[in-house]
Amino acid sequence: MSAMACDVIFTEPAEWDYERIVAYLLYERENPHGAQRFLAGLDHLVDSLSRMPEMYPRAADGRAAEAGYRKAGFASYVVLYRIVGDVVEIDRIFHAKQDYARLL
């Protein structure tokens, strides 16, 4: 892959995960600072993936590995993504304590 920046997109399930996490932090946990940290961490991850999409390892667990996902982590979250041509597709975002391999 070239050194050029890649586009990073969120699939519909990843957008749903993103909205669900932010809503949980804001409304159920009443933790706006936690929501801000989540958003800042995700922004930083997206920036890193756009510059170096292969920096994170391929997932080694079950369906995530079979689907060809790479697994990136930030704070308490796991992001599953794939590289499709010159595009990074973020497919899912999970809390690290979730059994994401089972939830795929």
N, CA and C of each residue as an Amber inpcrd file, in Angstrom:
protein
   312
   0.8480000  -1.1730000   0.0000000   0.0000000   0.0000000   0.0000000
   0.8910000   1.2330000   0.0000000   0.5100000   2.2390000  -0.7220000
   1.3140000   3.4490000  -0.8410000   1.2580000   4.2660000   0.4510000
   2.1210000   5.2690000   0.4970000   2.1810000   6.1270000   1.6790000
   1.0690000   7.1790000   1.6760000   0.2910000   7.2340000   0.5980000
  -0.8110000   8.1930000   0.5410000  -1.8490000   7.8820000   1.6090000
  -2.5650000   8.9120000   1.9770000  -3.6400000   8.7100000   2.9470000
  -4.7990000   7.9680000   2.2900000  -5.3710000   7.0460000   3.0260000
  -6.5390000   6.2950000   2.5680000  -7.7940000   6.9770000   3.1070000
  -8.8850000   6.7760000   2.3990000 -10.1720000   7.1810000   2.9390000
 -10.5820000   6.1700000   3.9920000 -11.1810000   6.6370000   5.0520000
 -11.7100000   5.7660000   6.1010000 -13.2100000   6.0010000   6.1440000
 -13.9660000   4.9100000   5.9780000 -15.4200000   5.0240000   6.0210000
 -15.9740000   4.1230000   7.1200000 -17.1620000   4.4690000   7.5910000
 -17.8730000   3.6620000   8.5780000 -19.0200000   2.9740000   7.8620000
 -19.1120000   1.6540000   8.0200000 -20.2650000   0.9470000   7.4810000
 -21.4800000   1.2710000   8.3500000 -22.6450000   0.8950000   7.8850000
 -23.8680000   1.1510000   8.6610000 -23.8100000   0.5200000  10.0570000
 -23.3680000  -0.7570000  10.1810000 -23.2750000  -1.3210000  11.5410000
 -22.3070000  -0.5440000  12.4370000 -21.2000000  -0.0490000  11.8810000
 -20.2470000   0.7250000  12.6760000 -20.8500000   2.0640000  13.0870000
 -21.6060000   2.6920000  12.1960000 -22.2810000   3.9360000  12.5590000
 -23.2680000   3.6990000  13.6950000 -23.9790000   2.5620000  13.6340000
 -24.9220000   2.2320000  14.6930000 -24.1760000   2.0130000  16.0140000
 -23.0370000   1.2750000  15.9550000 -22.2350000   1.0480000  17.1600000
 -21.7870000   2.3760000  17.7600000 -21.2860000   3.2660000  16.9060000
 -20.8030000   4.5860000  17.3170000 -21.9060000   5.3600000  18.0360000
 -23.0720000   5.4220000  17.4160000 -24.1960000   6.1560000  18.0140000
 -24.6360000   5.5250000  19.3240000 -24.6600000   4.2020000  19.3760000
 -25.0690000   3.4930000  20.5840000 -24.0980000   3.7580000  21.7290000
 -22.8010000   3.7500000  21.4450000 -21.7910000   3.9840000  22.4860000
 -21.9010000   5.4140000  23.0190000 -22.0070000   6.3910000  22.1170000
 -22.1100000   7.7810000  22.5500000 -23.3860000   7.9870000  23.3750000
 -24.4970000   7.4400000  22.9040000 -25.7570000   7.5770000  23.6490000
 -25.6500000   6.9230000  25.0230000 -25.0360000   5.7490000  25.0920000
 -24.8620000   5.0630000  26.3750000 -24.0570000   5.9340000  27.3420000
 -22.9340000   6.4620000  26.8540000 -22.0840000   7.2730000  27.7210000
 -22.7870000   8.5540000  28.1650000 -23.5070000   9.1890000  27.2580000
 -24.1580000  10.4600000  27.5880000 -25.3930000  10.2870000  28.4600000
 -26.2530000   9.3410000  28.1060000 -27.5780000   9.2740000  28.7380000
 -27.7090000   8.2260000  29.8320000 -27.0710000   7.0770000  29.6480000
 -27.1740000   6.0490000  30.6920000 -26.1170000   6.2380000  31.7670000
 -24.8960000   6.5210000  31.3500000 -23.8170000   6.7180000  32.3110000
 -23.7040000   8.1690000  32.7660000 -24.3910000   9.0760000  32.0400000
 -24.3090000  10.5140000  32.3190000 -22.8510000  10.9470000  32.4370000
 -22.0770000  10.5700000  31.4180000 -20.6400000  10.7850000  31.4280000
 -20.2030000  11.4990000  30.1450000 -20.4410000  12.8180000  30.0500000
 -20.0450000  13.5380000  28.8460000 -18.5390000  13.5120000  28.5980000
 -17.7440000  13.4720000  29.6690000 -16.2950000  13.3940000  29.4960000
 -15.8920000  12.0520000  28.8830000 -16.5690000  10.9940000  29.2970000
 -16.3180000   9.6880000  28.6990000 -16.6670000   9.6810000  27.2200000
 -17.7790000  10.3340000  26.8700000 -18.1720000  10.4180000  25.4570000
 -17.1330000  11.2200000  24.6780000 -16.6390000  12.3020000  25.2560000
 -15.6040000  13.1000000  24.5950000 -14.3260000  12.2920000  24.4020000
 -13.9440000  11.5100000  25.4130000 -12.7430000  10.6730000  25.2950000
 -12.9250000   9.6270000  24.2040000 -14.1250000   9.0250000  24.1540000
 -14.4120000   8.0440000  23.1060000 -14.2680000   8.6900000  21.7280000
 -14.8840000   9.8520000  21.5400000 -14.8440000  10.5320000  20.2440000
 -13.4200000  10.9480000  19.8730000 -12.6690000  11.4540000  20.8330000
 -11.2850000  11.8520000  20.5630000 -10.4270000  10.6320000  20.2100000
 -10.6270000   9.5450000  20.9360000  -9.8780000   8.3210000  20.6450000
 -10.2080000   7.7670000  19.2790000 -11.4830000   7.7850000  18.9280000
 -11.9030000   7.2920000  17.6180000 -11.3490000   8.1850000  16.5100000
 -11.3760000   9.5020000  16.7090000 -10.8040000  10.4220000  15.7150000
  -9.3140000  10.1400000  15.5130000  -8.6040000   9.9290000  16.6120000
  -7.1720000   9.6320000  16.5230000  -6.9460000   8.3190000  15.7730000
  -7.7620000   7.3120000  16.0680000  -7.6330000   6.0230000  15.3890000
  -7.8940000   6.1700000  13.8920000  -8.9440000   6.8970000  13.5240000
  -9.2690000   7.1050000  12.1080000  -8.1000000   7.7890000  11.4040000
  -7.5070000   8.7810000  12.0530000  -6.3520000   9.4630000  11.4710000
  -5.1950000   8.4860000  11.2630000  -4.9270000   7.6550000  12.2650000
  -3.8530000   6.6640000  12.1520000  -4.1290000   5.6640000  11.0360000
  -5.3690000   5.1900000  10.9510000  -5.7180000   4.2230000   9.9110000
  -5.6140000   4.8330000   8.5170000  -5.9230000   6.1050000   8.3880000
  -5.8330000   6.7350000   7.0670000  -4.3810000   6.8140000   6.5980000
  -3.4520000   6.9440000   7.5290000  -2.0360000   7.0460000   7.1860000
  -1.3440000   5.6930000   7.1120000  -1.7270000   4.7650000   7.9970000
  -1.0610000   3.4650000   8.0750000  -2.0950000   2.3680000   8.3030000
  -2.8610000   2.0190000   7.2880000  -3.9690000   1.0760000   7.4910000
  -3.5480000  -0.3270000   7.9200000  -2.3130000  -0.6910000   7.6340000
  -1.8720000  -2.0550000   7.9780000  -1.1490000  -2.1170000   9.3190000
  -1.2060000  -1.0410000  10.0920000  -0.4550000  -0.9960000  11.3510000
  -1.0000000  -1.9400000  12.4250000  -2.2540000  -2.3260000  12.3170000
  -2.8460000  -3.2160000  13.3130000  -2.9090000  -4.6350000  12.7700000
  -2.8210000  -5.6240000  13.6540000  -2.7750000  -7.0190000  13.2040000
  -4.1300000  -7.5320000  12.7230000  -4.0560000  -8.5900000  11.9610000
  -5.2800000  -9.2880000  11.5620000  -5.8780000  -9.9370000  12.8130000
  -7.1950000  -9.9510000  12.8670000  -7.8830000 -10.5880000  13.9990000
  -7.5720000 -12.0790000  13.9870000  -7.4210000 -12.6350000  15.1560000
  -7.0730000 -14.0480000  15.2660000  -8.2270000 -14.8900000  15.7890000
  -9.3730000 -14.2600000  16.0780000 -10.4540000 -14.9880000  16.7250000
 -11.6180000 -15.2680000  15.7840000 -11.9670000 -16.5340000  15.6680000
 -13.1840000 -17.0140000  15.0360000 -13.6400000 -16.2950000  13.7910000
 -14.8810000 -15.8190000  13.8580000 -15.5080000 -15.1820000  12.6940000
 -14.7870000 -13.9180000  12.2650000 -14.1890000 -13.2070000  13.2030000
 -13.4470000 -11.9890000  12.8510000 -12.2570000 -12.3450000  11.9580000
 -11.5690000 -13.4230000  12.3030000 -10.4410000 -13.8660000  11.4790000
 -10.9270000 -14.3680000  10.1250000 -11.9940000 -15.1540000  10.1380000
 -12.5380000 -15.7020000   8.8860000 -12.9830000 -14.5980000   7.9410000
 -13.4880000 -13.4930000   8.4870000 -13.9810000 -12.3850000   7.6620000
 -12.8450000 -11.4690000   7.1890000 -11.6180000 -11.7230000   7.6460000
 -10.4810000 -10.9240000   7.2110000 -10.3430000  -9.5810000   7.9090000
 -10.9040000  -9.4690000   9.1000000 -10.8140000  -8.2130000   9.8320000
  -9.4160000  -7.9890000  10.3970000  -9.0960000  -6.7440000  10.5530000
  -7.9760000  -6.3230000  11.3760000  -8.5890000  -5.7530000  12.6460000
  -7.8260000  -5.7890000  13.7290000  -8.3560000  -5.3930000  15.0310000
  -7.5000000  -4.2700000  15.6020000  -8.1280000  -3.1220000  15.8220000
  -7.4450000  -1.9770000  16.4100000  -8.1030000  -1.6540000  17.7430000
  -7.3080000  -1.2520000  18.6910000  -7.8520000  -0.8990000  19.9830000
  -7.5180000   0.5240000  20.3700000  -8.4090000   1.1420000  21.1120000
  -8.1420000   2.4400000  21.7250000  -8.9980000   2.5060000  22.9780000
  -8.4250000   3.1140000  24.0200000  -9.0960000   3.2070000  25.3180000
  -9.6660000   1.8320000  25.6730000 -10.9770000   1.7340000  25.8740000
 -11.6100000   0.4560000  26.2310000 -12.3950000  -0.1230000  25.0650000
 -11.9900000   0.1960000  23.8350000 -12.7780000  -0.2020000  22.6610000
 -11.9380000  -0.9670000  21.6510000 -12.6330000  -1.8040000  20.9000000
 -12.0330000  -2.5900000  19.8250000 -12.7550000  -2.2170000  18.5370000
 -11.9780000  -1.9200000  17.5060000 -12.5240000  -1.5920000  16.1960000
 -12.1140000  -2.6930000  15.2290000 -13.0940000  -3.2500000  14.5350000
 -12.8170000  -4.2350000  13.5010000 -12.9470000  -3.5430000  12.1490000
 -11.9050000  -3.6910000  11.3260000 -11.9190000  -3.0220000  10.0360000
 -11.2740000  -3.9000000   8.9720000 -11.5420000  -3.5400000   7.7230000
 -10.9430000  -4.2150000   6.5770000 -10.3630000  -3.1640000   5.6410000
  -9.3460000  -3.5680000   4.9300000  -8.7710000  -2.7140000   3.8960000
  -9.3060000  -3.2230000   2.5650000 -10.0120000  -2.3600000   1.8510000
 -10.6090000  -2.7220000   0.5630000 -10.0570000  -1.7400000  -0.4700000
  -9.0640000  -2.1850000  -1.2120000  -8.4020000  -1.2800000  -2.1440000
  -7.7030000  -0.1790000  -1.3790000  -8.0340000   1.0710000  -1.7020000
  -7.4500000   2.2230000  -1.0090000  -8.3900000   2.7940000   0.0480000
  -9.3340000   1.9720000   0.4980000 -10.3170000   2.4190000   1.4840000
 -10.2350000   1.5290000   2.7190000 -10.2860000   2.1550000   3.8710000
 -10.3870000   1.4170000   5.1310000 -11.8580000   1.4580000   5.5340000
 -12.4610000   0.2750000   5.6810000 -13.8630000   0.1760000   6.0950000
 -13.9250000  -0.2450000   7.5540000 -14.3790000   0.6670000   8.3980000
 -14.6110000   0.3110000   9.7930000 -15.9760000  -0.3560000   9.8440000
 -15.9800000  -1.6240000  10.2690000 -17.2110000  -2.4140000  10.2320000
 -17.9260000  -2.4960000  11.5690000 -17.1780000  -2.5320000  12.6620000
 -17.8240000  -2.6500000  13.9790000 -16.9550000  -1.9780000  15.0230000
 -17.6070000  -1.5160000  16.0940000 -16.9310000  -0.9370000  17.2510000
 -17.5470000  -1.5860000  18.4910000 -16.7080000  -2.1860000  19.3150000
 -17.1750000  -2.8730000  20.5160000 -16.4280000  -2.3750000  21.7330000
 -17.0560000  -2.5050000  22.9030000 -16.3270000  -2.3240000  24.1500000
 -15.4430000  -3.5520000  24.3070000 -14.2520000  -3.3490000  24.8390000
 -13.2840000  -4.4440000  24.9540000 -13.8000000  -5.6120000  25.7900000
 -14.7480000  -5.3660000  26.6980000 -15.2690000  -6.4510000  27.5350000
 -16.3240000  -7.2980000  26.8190000 -16.7950000  -6.8070000  25.6520000
 -17.7800000  -7.5800000  24.9090000 -17.0930000  -8.7320000  24.1630000
 -17.8050000  -9.8060000  23.9830000 -17.3140000 -10.9410000  23.2100000
 -17.6190000 -10.6620000  21.7370000 -16.7890000  -9.7850000  21.1550000
 -17.0960000  -9.3280000  19.7840000 -17.0560000 -10.4520000  18.7710000
 -16.1960000 -11.4580000  18.9900000 -16.1520000 -12.5790000  18.0380000
 -17.4950000 -13.2980000  17.9820000 -18.1890000 -13.3690000  19.1090000
 -19.5060000 -14.0110000  19.1530000 -20.5880000 -13.0980000  18.5920000
 -20.4170000 -11.8000000  18.7120000 -21.4520000 -10.8430000  18.3220000
 -21.4440000 -10.5020000  16.8280000 -20.4340000 -10.9420000  16.1160000
 -20.3780000 -10.6350000  14.6710000 -21.4840000 -11.3230000  13.9080000
